[in-house]
């Protein structure tokens, strides 16, 4: 139930949805004869649409997250690699009977590369069905497993964790399977913008990991120019809102000990 409530609240707080909701409230108020309230709602909607869609605010908020953990310098053997789910669209995959990836697919490619680089490392794919309509037999981890097999990773090296629905659950379920020892070196592969929330969660689970961020979305020059399309700007704002709200919520609920974890 808490997962359902959190998803519903997040849906209404995402900037792209909030902009439209303000506009609809303004139109409704106009129809009800509340012209002042209606005008305010419509103006607020248009201004937020312009600010969120064209300004570099969204890229800046994402960039803070992406820059938090640098690419690691790895010396010595690697015990295992944990890849968080999020690279496979399970809905399209199931309906089309073909693995469908999204903008986070670099995670799979990097894990395949690391698997070749560290041939003795375990590979743990963490991710169940993180959607409200979670009545699916096909998990994100299973989709990623099939892709890794196609990329030449041996099946016996791949372990699946298919219960988690959130980043925090990724950590809690993964530590139970990996059972890391103090001297182990585990790499954590996820999108750079998701890495702060992932690191905070894995630290809370007492699972020491080395962050290995991928799927970068921003570059420094993004701060000095407007976003080319409103759709692109809103996407940046939604990504940032999802991660920052997640970081704050985990901390407020006592799941993690820090809002923005240090490197």
Secondary structure by P-SEA (a helix, b strand, c coil): caaaaaaaaaaaacaaaaaaaaaaaaaaaaaacaaaaaaaaaaaaaaaaaaacccaaaaaaaaaaaaccccccccccccbbbbbccccaaaaaaaaccccccccaaaaaaaaaaaaacccbbbbbbbccccccccccccaaaaaaaaaaaacccccccccccccccaaaaaaaaaaaacccccbbbbbbccccaaaaaaaaaaaacbbbbbbcccccccccccccccccaaaaaaaaaaaaaaaaaaaaaaaacccccccccc
